[in-house]
């Protein structure tokens, strides 16, 4: 894989991460419209499936949905684990431990991706890569928490679900790379959202709950599914297919933390301190470090 293709893949994953940084804005609007975390997750993947099904049909025709069994299984795993179970685990973690601790636990995903890539793809864990991952995790934690993490009365169950959410998120790069080797990114996204929607509908059972939709919820749910979901994941999957080292993917995508923090200050008027800014700087440094060259002149791997 040539250098230009690798760089293009990194830029695409970086771009997807930047778009994901806007997720908080959509969730906030949906909450104001009366939605809850589980229903927001369902709206996200259900609308995303509809959007992607239409776009893929127009772009490539219905024949494009014909894929082999192995790819279909990969799409099912991507949808059920990385979208469905991830959303359930993260929602439970937020309720049990709070938003801050859940975000911290989610940001250990690069570690899981690196270890899983080592096992599945036999990727090397060089000192530079290990350092970049460590700096990235620390930077994300500081950017999110400002160094203030209260562990009093911490729920063990919530922590376990938070770690589980981080692991599910980490598998996105792994399974996405496997699925992407045999199918178009648009097709992968469509099938993954279908399986995610089916899983969440079975889990939530929306027909058996007292829940009413309104005009605002439909509009914001559609925009949530379109911008930081359908568009972002298409760019992400295209990038993942070009990156030969999956352990780099979550580090590039961690720009999401930076964008979320900046938008929190500019739009949500959240406070940000010196420690948060230092954490953001560490995240930026880790991305540069992960893409740096070793002394031998070879790209760090």
Residue pairs with C-beta under 8 A, 6 or more apart in sequence:
1 242
1 244
3 299
5 242
6 242
6 243
6 244
6 299
8 239
8 242
9 238
9 239
9 240
9 241
9 242
9 243
10 239
10 243
10 248
10 252
10 291
11 239
12 235
12 236
12 238
12 239
12 242
13 235
13 236
13 239
13 240
13 243
13 249
13 252
13 253
14 239
14 252
14 253
14 255
14 287
15 235
15 239
16 232
16 233
16 235
16 236
16 239
16 253
17 236
17 252
17 253
17 254
17 255
17 256
17 259
18 255
18 256
18 259
19 227
19 228
19 231
19 232
19 235
20 228
20 232
20 253
20 256
20 259
21 255
21 256
21 257
21 258
21 259
21 260
21 262
21 263
22 227
22 228
22 259
22 260
22 263
23 224
23 228
23 256
23 260
24 260
24 263
24 264
24 268
25 263
25 267
25 268
26 220
26 223
26 224
26 227
26 228
27 40
27 224
28 268
29 216
29 220
30 40
30 43
30 217
30 220
30 221
30 224
31 40
32 216
33 214
33 216
33 217
33 220
34 212
34 214
34 217
35 43
35 217
35 221
37 87
37 91
37 94
37 95
38 87
38 88
38 91
38 200
38 203
38 204
39 204
39 206
39 211
40 221
40 224
41 87
41 88
41 91
41 200
42 197
42 200
42 201
42 204
42 206
43 217
43 221
43 224
43 225
44 87
44 221
44 224
44 225
44 229
45 79
45 83
45 84
45 87
45 193
45 196
45 197
45 200
45 225
45 229
46 193
46 197
46 200
46 201
46 225
47 221
47 222
47 224
47 225
47 226
47 229
48 189
48 193
48 225
48 226
48 229
48 230
48 233
49 190
49 193
49 194
49 196
49 197
50 225
51 222
51 225
51 226
51 230
52 186
52 189
52 190
52 193
52 230
53 190
53 194
55 186
55 230
56 64
56 65
56 184
56 186
56 187
56 189
56 190
57 64
59 186
60 184
60 186
60 187
64 184
64 186
64 187
65 187
65 190
65 191
67 75
67 182
67 183
67 187
67 191
68 182
70 182
71 179
71 182
71 183
71 188
72 191
74 175
74 178
74 179
74 182
74 188
75 179
75 183
75 187
75 188
75 191
75 192
75 195
76 191
76 192
76 195
77 171
77 175
78 172
78 175
78 176
78 179
78 188
78 191
78 192
78 195
79 191
79 192
79 193
79 194
79 195
79 196
79 197
79 199
80 195
80 196
80 199
81 168
81 171
81 175
82 168
82 169
82 171
82 172
82 175
82 176
82 192
83 192
83 193
83 195
83 196
83 199
84 195
84 196
84 199
84 200
84 203
85 164
85 168
85 199
86 165
86 168
86 169
87 196
87 200
88 200
88 203
89 161
89 162
89 164
89 165
89 168
90 102
90 106
90 161
90 162
90 165
92 157
92 158
92 161
93 101
93 102
93 105
93 158
93 159
93 161
93 162
93 164
93 165
94 102
95 158
96 155
96 157
96 158
96 161
97 105
97 154
97 155
97 158
97 159
97 162
100 144
100 145
100 149
101 149
101 154
101 158
101 159
101 162
102 158
102 162
102 165
103 144
103 145
104 140
104 141
104 144
104 145
104 149
104 162
105 159
105 162
105 163
105 165
105 166
106 162
106 165
106 166
106 169
107 137
107 140
107 141
107 144
107 166
107 254
107 257
108 137
108 163
108 166
109 166
109 167
109 169
109 170
109 250
110 133
110 136
110 137
110 170
110 247
110 250
110 251
110 254
111 133
111 137
111 170
112 166
112 167
112 170
112 171
113 170
113 171
113 173
113 174
113 246
113 247
113 249
113 250
114 123
114 125
114 129
114 130
114 133
114 247
116 170
116 171
116 174
116 246
117 123
117 173
117 174
117 245
117 246
117 247
118 124
118 125
118 247
120 174
121 174
121 177
121 246
123 245
123 246
123 247
123 301
124 301
125 247
126 294
126 300
126 301
128 289
128 290
128 292
128 294
128 300
129 247
129 248
129 290
129 300
129 301
131 289
132 251
132 286
132 287
132 289
132 290
132 300
133 247
133 251
133 286
133 290
135 282
135 285
135 286
135 289
136 250
136 251
136 254
136 282
136 283
136 286
136 287
136 290
138 279
138 282
139 254
139 257
139 279
139 280
139 281
139 282
139 283
139 284
139 285
139 286
140 254
140 257
140 279
140 283
141 149
141 279
142 275
142 276
142 278
142 279
142 282
143 257
143 258
143 261
143 276
143 279
143 280
143 282
143 283
144 257
144 261
144 276
144 279
146 272
146 273
146 275
146 276
146 279
147 275
169 250
170 250
172 236
173 240
173 246
173 249
173 250
174 246
176 188
176 236
176 237
176 240
176 241
177 240
177 241
177 243
177 246
179 188
179 192
179 237
180 188
180 237
180 240
180 241
181 241
185 234
185 237
185 238
185 241
186 234
188 237
189 230
189 233
189 234
189 237
192 233
193 229
193 230
236 253
239 249
239 252
240 246
240 249
243 249
245 301
248 290
248 291
251 286
251 287
251 290
252 287
252 290
252 291
254 283
254 286
254 287
255 283
255 287
257 280
257 283
258 280
258 283
258 284
261 272
261 276
261 280
264 270
264 272
265 271
265 272
289 300
290 300
291 299
291 300
292 300
293 299
293 300
294 300
